[in-house]
Amino acid sequence: MKQIALLPRKKSGELIGDKGATFALMVFGVIGAYTVPAPYRSVLACAMSGLIAFMSIQAVLRNRRWRGYRGLYAMLTASIIATIFFPAKAVIKLFNILTISALPADNSATGDAVALVGMIASSVVVQAGFLGMLTAQQSRARQLAARRLARASEHMLGARLHAKQIQKLADQRLNLLNLLTHEVRQPLHNAQAGLQSFLTELEHGEYSPERLSSAARRTQGVLDGITLSLSNAITGTRLIEDDSIGQLRQTGMAETAAMAQLDCPPYWQQRIHMTLPSPEMFIDVEPVLLRLALRNLLDNALKYSPADAPVTFEILEEGTELGVLFRVTNDLADDHSLDGDIFGRDQRGSSTYAEGQGLGLYIVKRVAQLHDGSVNMRRVGASQVVFELFLPG
């Protein structure tokens, strides 16, 4: 429905209620007051007052921009025109009508009285409209303030989340540095001591091929341990803080197990007795994580078993649960070396060769969880233990 507005308006539909338009309307009203015969001035005053009231009310209801000084100018115009148009004698006649119980014989003032009543009523309507307009303006101001407050709250919340993310990244870096410090410090000291002993023997000529070979194997073992420690520290930090996994792809289980065996120190590889499936078994896994998990299982078995004791590694097809089962069996040098929550973070069993922060079996557990699998340990007899890693296929 097209909006009715007697005041000028812009193309956008906004009513113009500036001082110039108000003054022009007042001048037109005064001129009209003296050109209209006296008996009809009251009627004209009532009509124009009601018209202005109608303009103001419909502007308030239909045009959100009609508020503030625009509405105030319209109210002033209505009051001034009412004052100019209405003759003073009509007020006296109305007073007589209200104070005398019966109407006078001369009813000539009746029209003026009715006009005055109409003007008063229209003035009340105009003032009510003006108050309503101010109330609506205040309500809108409160709404705008609430929106600004909501936006500010959203910005503050976003800033807090961003700060938390930055703090999380900083904590991850700090954890990585701490893990690297704990995992690498002692193996480096051992490597330094081994190399120093090796150099001392070379300088004094007190060496033989067997002793040199033994020293070289020890040094190689220390370097392999450092490599595993670095892998555990870097991968462990990511697995601790992140629940995502890399790209899964078809991977051969026997090939991955063989690579994990080659990651072990050479003098330990001969202790591992592997039973690999034939033909090859393939499942969707993250190969780097699986290789590291198998390497940690083998490293744990080799460290906590007696020196030169064999370690059995098997890959079995789990038909009941449709998956692959990796089983590592070894004897224990100490029956109590793996007591407690050995799959927990920063948990280390008691062993002469065990160094570092204790992330190996925790990484195995996290890799199993990320692949929707499981890992467990069970004892077989008094001094034998079996680790089983299951991955669904």
N, C-alpha and C positions, 0 to 999 in steps of 0.2 A: 504494500500500500504506500502510495507516494505521500511524503510528509507535507503537511500544510504549514506554511510559515509566512507570515505577513512581513516580517522584517527581512531585509536583504540577506542573502546567503551566498556563500562561495560555491564553486563548482563541486567541491568535495562534499557539500551538504552541510557544512558548518554554519550555523546561524551567526550573523554579525550583530553584535550588540554594543558597538563602541559608543563613545560620547557623541560623535557627530550624528549618528542615526537617532540617538535618543533626543538630541536637541531639535532635530528636524521634526520628529514626531510631536514634540511639545509645541513647537511653533504652529504646526498644522492644527493641533487641538485648540490652541488659543484663538486662531483665526476662525475656526469653525464655531467656537463658542459665541462669537459676536455676529456671525452671519445667520445662525439658526434662531428663529423666533423664541422668545422667552418661555412660552408654555412648553416648548419641546426640548429645552436645554437639559432638563433633568433626565428625560428619556435618553437623549444622546449621551449624557454622562454615564448613565447606567450601562448603555450598550457598549460604549468604548471601554469602560472599566471591565466589563465582563469579557470583551474581546481580548483585552490585554491579559486578563487572567487565563483565558483559554490558551492564548499563545504561549504563556509561560509554562502552564501545566503540560501541554502537549510537547513542548520543547524539552522539559525535564524528563518526561517519560520516554520519548523517542530518540532523543539526541544526547548521547553521553557527553558530547563536547559542550553542551549548553549548561554551563555552571559558572560559579564565581561571579565576576563583575558583569557578565552578560545578563544573568538573571537579576542582579541587583539593579541594573539600569532599567530593566523592564518594570520592576517593582516601584522605583522612584517615579517613573513616567505615569504609572497608574495612579499613584497618590496625588501627584501634582495636577493631573487632568481632572481628577475627582474634585479637588479643591477649587479649581477655576470654574468648572462647569456648574457646579451645584450652587443655586442661590441660597443666601443665608436665610431668607424668609421661609424656605421650605423646612429648615431645621426647627424654626419657631412653630410652624404649623404642626410638624410632627410631634413636638413636645406637647402641644395642646391636645392633640389626639390621644397621646399616651396618658395624659393626666386627667382627661375628661372621660367619664364612662361612656357617654353617648357621642356619636359623631355629630359635628355641627351641621346646621342646615345647609350651609354652603360647603359643598364637597369639592370645591375647586382645588383644595390642597391635597386631595386624596392621591392624585397622580404623582405629585411631588413626594409625598410620603412613601408611596410604593417604590418610587425610584430611589429614594434615600435608603430604604431597607435593602433594596437590591444591590445598591452600591456598597453598603456595609457588608452584605453577605459576600459579594464578589471580592471586597478587600480582604475579608477573612480567608477566603479561598486562596487569594494571591499570597497572603502571608504564610498560610499553611504550605502552599506549594514551595515558597521560598525556603521555609524551614526544612521541608522534605528534601529540597535540592541540596541544602547545606549538609543535611544528615547523610544523603547519598554520597556527597563529595568526601565527607569524613570517612564513610565506610570504604569507599574506593581507596582513599589514602591509606587506611589500615591494611587493605588487601595488598596494595603495592608494597607497603612496608613488610608485610608477612612474606611476600614473594622474594623481596630482596634478602630478607633474613634466611629464607630457605636456600636461595642461591649461595649466599655466603656460607651457610652450613655445608652445602654440597662441596664448595671449593675447599673448605677446611677439612672435610672428610677425605677428599681426594688428596690433599696435601699430606694428611696423616698416613694414608695408605702408601703414598709414594715414599714418605720417610721410612715407613716400616719395610718396604721393599729394599730401600738403600741399606737399612740396618741389617736386613737379612743377608744381602750380598756381602756386606762387611763381615758379618759373623761367619759366613761360609769361607771367606778368604782367611780369616783368623784360624778357623778350625783346620783348614788345609795346611797352614803354616805349622800349627801345633802338631798335626799328624806327621808331617814331613820331618819335623824335629825329632819326635819320638821314634819314628820308624827307621830313620836313616843314621842317627847319631851312633848307636852302638855298633851296627854292622860296619860303618866306616872306621871306627876305632879298631875293630877286629882286623879289617883289611890292612890298616896302617901297621898294626903289630905284625901281621903275617909278612908283609912286604919288608918291614924292617929286619925281621929275622932272616928272611931270604937274602937280603943284601949283605947282612953280616956274615952269613955263611959263604957268600961269593967272595967277599973281601979277604977272608982268612983262608980261603981255599979248602975249607972243611965241608965239602959237599960230595955227593955221589948222585948218579942218575936217579936212584930210588928216592933219595931225600928231595931232590929238586922236583921230581914228579909229584911227590906228596905235597910239597909246598905250593906247587902250581895248582893242584886240585883244590887245596884249601882256599887259595886266593880266588879261583874260579867260583867255588861255592859261595864265598862271601859276596862276590859281585852278583851272582844270581839271586842271593838273598836280598841285596839292595834293590835289584830290579823288581822283585816281587813286592818289597816294602813300598817302593814308589807307586807301583800299580795299585796296591791296596789303598794307599793314602789318597791318591787322586780319584780312583773309582769309588772308594768308600765314602769320600766327602759328597760326591754327586748322589750316590744312592741314599745317603742319610738324609739329605735335604730335599731330594726330588723323588716324586712317585712315578715319573714317566720312564719310558723305555725307548731305546732306539728302534731302528727299522728291523723288523723280523724278516728272516729269509730262510729258505730251505738249507739246512746245514747237516752234513754227515757227522754222526755221533762218533764213529770210530776214528775218523780223521781228526776231529776236535780233541778227543782223548789222547791220541798219539802226540799232538802238538803240545798238550798240557804236560805230557811226560817229558818231552824234550826241553820244556822250560825248567825242569828240575836240574839241580847240579849233576854233572856226569857221574860222579861217584855214588849218587843216590839212584840213578836211573836203573842200574842193574838190580836193585832190590825190588823193583815194581814188576809184578807178574800180571800181565793184562790178558783178559779174555774178551775179545772183540767180536761183535756179531758179523755173521756172513750169511747173506749179502749185507751191504751197508744199510743202515737205518737213517732216514731223513725226517726231521721235524722242523717246524718253524720256530726259530730261536734268534736271540741276539748273540752272534757267535763270539764276540769279544768277551762279553760278560760270562758266557758259559765256559769259555776256555779259562778265564780267571777263577771261576768257582771251582772247576775241576782241579786246577793247579793248587788252590788252597786246601782242598780235601786231601790231595796227595802230600802236600807239605806238612799238614797236620799229622797225618798218619806216620810219615817218616820221622818227624821230630819226636813224637811221643812213644815210639816203639823202641825196643832195644837195638843197639848198634848192630848193623848187618842183618837184622831180622827182615824177612820178606813182607811185602805189602801186596795184598791181592786186590786187583781192580777189575770189576765186571760191568758189562753193559747188558741189561736184560730187557726184553720186551714185556711190558706189563699188560697182559691181555684183559684182565678184569677192569682196569681203569683206563685202558687205551692210552698208553704213554710209554715213556722210556724210564728205566730205573738204573741209576748209577750206584754201584755198591762198592764200598772200600772197606776191607777187613784188615786189621792189624793187631798185633799183640801190644800190650802196654808195659813200658819199663817200670812204671809206678802205677799201682792199682787205683790210686787216688788223684792221679794227675789231671783227670778230666772231670772232677766232681764240680757240681754247681751248674749255673746257667752258662754253658760254654758257647751258646749261640748268641749271647747278649753282646751289646756294644761295649768295647773296651774290657772284655773278659779274656783273661789269659790263664791257661793251665800252668802247672808247675813242671818245668822241664829245663834241663841244663842248656839245651840249644834254643829254647824259645826266647825270642827277643821281640821288641817292638811294642805296639800299642794294643794288640789283640783284636784285630779287625778281620782276620781270615775267615773264621766260621760265621761271623756276622754278615760278611759279604755273601757267603754261600746262602744264608737264609734270605737275604734281600733279593738275590737273583732268583731264588725259587719263588718268592712271593710275587715278583714282577712278571713271572711266567705262569702264574696261577698254579704253581707246583708246591712241593713241600720237601722238608729235610728233617731227618731225625737220627738219633743215635740210640743204639741198644747194645747192651753187654751180652757177650756169649761166653759163659763160664766166668772164672774169677779174673782173668787177665787178658781177655780179648774183647775187642769192641768193633762194632759194625756201624758205618755211616751209610745212609741211603738218601739219595737225592732223586726225587721223582719230578718229571716234567711231562705234562699232558701233550699228546701228539695230535 
